Amino acid sequence: MLPLRTGVTLSELQRYVAEMEAERGFTQSTVSEQARLGEEVAELFKAIRKQADLPVDHRSITGTVAEELVDIAIYVRAIANRQGVDLEEAFGEKESLNEERTWWPAGERPES
């Protein structure tokens, strides 16, 4: 597989993950297996704690914040591929909805 070039679009990155999974034999994994995303998020939180010199279980094997973010990005794209979601298209659609929302700074949201 060719190395990932810099400056790729969201769609190109999603295609890259599909090709990477095929090359590594991950094409038969199910969405429930892809739900390991939660484990990757936990590893990200541990990496953030480690970076902030907060206590982390000494038995935990945790990468850097950047490494864990990449793992999460790969899982998200893999799930999108399994579900037939074009993330670039979905991102645009979701942001169009978000533009219509009223956003409140943390702690300033009025009572409903």
GROMACS elastic network, one bead per residue, 0.5 to 0.9 nm:
[ bonds ]
;  ai    aj funct       b0    kb
    1     4     6  0.88047   500
    1    19     6  0.80313   500
    1    20     6  0.73436   500
    1    23     6  0.74503   500
    2     5     6  0.84988   500
    4     8     6  0.82143   500
    4    13     6  0.83486   500
    4    16     6  0.75615   500
    5     8     6  0.67146   500
    8    11     6  0.80455   500
    8    12     6  0.58168   500
    8    13     6  0.62845   500
    9    12     6  0.50902   500
    9    13     6  0.61913   500
    9    14     6  0.85928   500
    9    88     6  0.82130   500
   10    13     6  0.51333   500
   10    14     6  0.62093   500
   10    15     6  0.87310   500
   10    87     6  0.69359   500
   10    88     6  0.55932   500
   11    14     6  0.50204   500
   11    15     6  0.62524   500
   11    16     6  0.85720   500
   11    86     6  0.71418   500
   11    87     6  0.67957   500
   11    88     6  0.56981   500
   11    89     6  0.86154   500
   12    15     6  0.50847   500
   12    16     6  0.60935   500
   12    17     6  0.87186   500
   13    17     6  0.63014   500
   13    18     6  0.87375   500
   13    74     6  0.88911   500
   13    77     6  0.80385   500
   14    17     6  0.52365   500
   14    18     6  0.64670   500
   14    19     6  0.88566   500
   14    74     6  0.82675   500
   14    77     6  0.54711   500
   14    78     6  0.76311   500
   14    80     6  0.81777   500
   14    81     6  0.74240   500
   14    86     6  0.80964   500
   14    87     6  0.75856   500
   14    88     6  0.88310   500
   15    18     6  0.50438   500
   15    19     6  0.62821   500
   15    20     6  0.85513   500
   15    77     6  0.86223   500
   15    81     6  0.84407   500
   16    19     6  0.51129   500
   16    20     6  0.59999   500
   16    21     6  0.85383   500
   17    21     6  0.60055   500
   17    22     6  0.85174   500
   17    74     6  0.64674   500
   17    75     6  0.88071   500
   17    77     6  0.66487   500
   17    78     6  0.65677   500
   17    81     6  0.85915   500
   18    21     6  0.52290   500
   18    22     6  0.62962   500
   18    23     6  0.87183   500
   18    27     6  0.80498   500
   18    77     6  0.80833   500
   18    78     6  0.68149   500
   18    81     6  0.69583   500
   19    22     6  0.50923   500
   19    23     6  0.61628   500
   19    24     6  0.86272   500
   20    23     6  0.50986   500
   20    24     6  0.61547   500
   20    25     6  0.85301   500
   20    26     6  0.83911   500
   21    24     6  0.51160   500
   21    25     6  0.59579   500
   21    27     6  0.58142   500
   21    78     6  0.80446   500
   22    25     6  0.51312   500
   22    26     6  0.58920   500
   22    27     6  0.53892   500
   22    28     6  0.89303   500
   23    26     6  0.77388   500
   23    27     6  0.86646   500
   24    27     6  0.82007   500
   25    28     6  0.74276   500
   25    29     6  0.87833   500
   26    29     6  0.55837   500
   27    30     6  0.83493   500
   29    32     6  0.81160   500
   29    33     6  0.60406   500
   29    34     6  0.71584   500
   30    33     6  0.51508   500
   30    34     6  0.63392   500
   30    35     6  0.87409   500
   30    79     6  0.88225   500
   30    82     6  0.77722   500
   31    35     6  0.62291   500
   31    78     6  0.86125   500
   31    79     6  0.63033   500
   31    82     6  0.67240   500
   31    83     6  0.81015   500
   32    36     6  0.76144   500
   33    36     6  0.59781   500
   33    37     6  0.87553   500
   34    37     6  0.62365   500
   34    75     6  0.64555   500
   34    76     6  0.83921   500
   34    78     6  0.72649   500
   34    79     6  0.62277   500
   35    38     6  0.64317   500
   35    39     6  0.82787   500
   35    75     6  0.82131   500
   35    79     6  0.81052   500
   36    39     6  0.52304   500
   36    40     6  0.66986   500
   36    41     6  0.88626   500
   36    75     6  0.80094   500
   37    40     6  0.50370   500
   37    41     6  0.62788   500
   37    42     6  0.87058   500
   37    71     6  0.83970   500
   37    72     6  0.63237   500
   37    75     6  0.59752   500
   37    76     6  0.74496   500
   38    41     6  0.50202   500
   38    42     6  0.62778   500
   38    43     6  0.86799   500
   38    72     6  0.87635   500
   39    42     6  0.50504   500
   39    43     6  0.62941   500
   39    44     6  0.87047   500
   40    44     6  0.62456   500
   40    45     6  0.87428   500
   40    68     6  0.65733   500
   40    69     6  0.82634   500
   40    71     6  0.66689   500
   40    72     6  0.59689   500
   40    75     6  0.85282   500
   41    45     6  0.63640   500
   41    46     6  0.87227   500
   41    68     6  0.75759   500
   41    69     6  0.81477   500
   41    71     6  0.88618   500
   41    72     6  0.67743   500
   42    45     6  0.50937   500
   42    46     6  0.63198   500
   42    47     6  0.86774   500
   43    46     6  0.50030   500
   43    47     6  0.61581   500
   43    48     6  0.86282   500
   43    60     6  0.85884   500
   43    61     6  0.82739   500
   43    62     6  0.59521   500
   43    63     6  0.77001   500
   43    65     6  0.86644   500
   43    68     6  0.65239   500
   44    47     6  0.50100   500
   44    48     6  0.61983   500
   44    49     6  0.86066   500
   44    62     6  0.78398   500
   44    63     6  0.80756   500
   44    64     6  0.78997   500
   44    65     6  0.59197   500
   44    66     6  0.85804   500
   44    67     6  0.84172   500
   44    68     6  0.51259   500
   44    69     6  0.66780   500
   44    72     6  0.84574   500
   45    48     6  0.50479   500
   45    49     6  0.61828   500
   45    50     6  0.85505   500
   45    65     6  0.82529   500
   45    68     6  0.88923   500
   46    49     6  0.50010   500
   46    50     6  0.60339   500
   46    51     6  0.85102   500
   46    54     6  0.89977   500
   46    55     6  0.88567   500
   46    56     6  0.63926   500
   46    57     6  0.85502   500
   46    60     6  0.82562   500
   46    62     6  0.67637   500
   46    63     6  0.88096   500
   46    65     6  0.86307   500
   47    51     6  0.60459   500
   47    52     6  0.85364   500
   47    56     6  0.85195   500
   47    62     6  0.59908   500
   47    63     6  0.63615   500
   47    64     6  0.56368   500
   47    65     6  0.52771   500
   47    66     6  0.89425   500
   47    68     6  0.75690   500
   48    51     6  0.50564   500
   48    52     6  0.61791   500
   48    53     6  0.86392   500
   48    54     6  0.85062   500
   48    64     6  0.80100   500
   48    65     6  0.60840   500
   49    52     6  0.50680   500
   49    53     6  0.62123   500
   49    55     6  0.67850   500
   49    56     6  0.66947   500
   50    53     6  0.50332   500
   50    54     6  0.56710   500
   50    55     6  0.68768   500
   50    56     6  0.62455   500
   50    62     6  0.86714   500
   50    64     6  0.86641   500
   51    54     6  0.75330   500
   51    64     6  0.79869   500
   51    65     6  0.78461   500
   52    55     6  0.89112   500
   53    56     6  0.85370   500
   55    58     6  0.85226   500
   56    59     6  0.84502   500
   56    60     6  0.73231   500
   57    60     6  0.54425   500
   57    61     6  0.89164   500
   58    61     6  0.81109   500
   62    65     6  0.87868   500
   62    68     6  0.79816   500
   63    66     6  0.79695   500
   63    67     6  0.57925   500
   63    68     6  0.62179   500
   64    67     6  0.51125   500
   64    68     6  0.62501   500
   64    69     6  0.85523   500
   65    68     6  0.52698   500
   65    69     6  0.61303   500
   65    70     6  0.86946   500
   66    69     6  0.51134   500
   66    70     6  0.62832   500
   66    71     6  0.87550   500
   67    70     6  0.51834   500
   67    71     6  0.63527   500
   67    72     6  0.87931   500
   68    72     6  0.62755   500
   68    73     6  0.86391   500
   69    72     6  0.50738   500
   69    73     6  0.61686   500
   69    74     6  0.86771   500
   70    74     6  0.61769   500
   70    75     6  0.86454   500
   71    74     6  0.51877   500
   71    75     6  0.63190   500
   71    76     6  0.87123   500
   72    75     6  0.51235   500
   72    76     6  0.61230   500
   72    77     6  0.86217   500
   73    76     6  0.51600   500
   73    77     6  0.62504   500
   73    78     6  0.85881   500
   74    77     6  0.52337   500
   74    78     6  0.60985   500
   74    79     6  0.86500   500
   75    79     6  0.61223   500
   75    80     6  0.85157   500
   76    79     6  0.52108   500
   76    80     6  0.61879   500
   76    81     6  0.86427   500
   77    81     6  0.60876   500
   77    82     6  0.86486   500
   77    85     6  0.88631   500
   77    87     6  0.76666   500
   78    81     6  0.50427   500
   78    82     6  0.62935   500
   78    83     6  0.86541   500
   79    82     6  0.51039   500
   79    83     6  0.61671   500
   79    84     6  0.85135   500
   79    85     6  0.83876   500
   80    83     6  0.50773   500
   80    84     6  0.59173   500
   80    86     6  0.68957   500
   80    87     6  0.68808   500
   81    84     6  0.51147   500
   81    85     6  0.60943   500
   81    86     6  0.75751   500
   81    87     6  0.88566   500
   82    85     6  0.77963   500
   85    88     6  0.87960   500
   85    89     6  0.82023   500
   85    90     6  0.71553   500
   86    89     6  0.54522   500
   86    90     6  0.60742   500
   86    91     6  0.84813   500
   87    91     6  0.57014   500
   87    92     6  0.84453   500
   88    91     6  0.51438   500
   88    92     6  0.64356   500
   88    93     6  0.87873   500
   89    92     6  0.52988   500
   89    93     6  0.63026   500
   89    94     6  0.86771   500
   90    93     6  0.50364   500
   90    94     6  0.59949   500
   90    95     6  0.84509   500
   91    94     6  0.52134   500
   91    95     6  0.60831   500
   91    96     6  0.85797   500
   92    95     6  0.51811   500
   92    96     6  0.61898   500
   92    97     6  0.88023   500
   93    96     6  0.51544   500
   93    97     6  0.65655   500
   93    98     6  0.87913   500
   94    97     6  0.51295   500
   94    98     6  0.61849   500
   94    99     6  0.86876   500
   95    99     6  0.60469   500
   95   100     6  0.87893   500
   96    99     6  0.52476   500
   96   100     6  0.69800   500
   97   100     6  0.54689   500
   97   101     6  0.69812   500
   98   101     6  0.51837   500
   98   102     6  0.82682   500
   98   103     6  0.88606   500
   99   102     6  0.80214   500
  103   109     6  0.83125   500
  104   107     6  0.79059   500
  104   108     6  0.59452   500
  104   109     6  0.53270   500
  104   110     6  0.84439   500
  105   108     6  0.54856   500
  105   109     6  0.69671   500
  106   109     6  0.70887   500
  107   110     6  0.87079   500
  109   112     6  0.87213   500
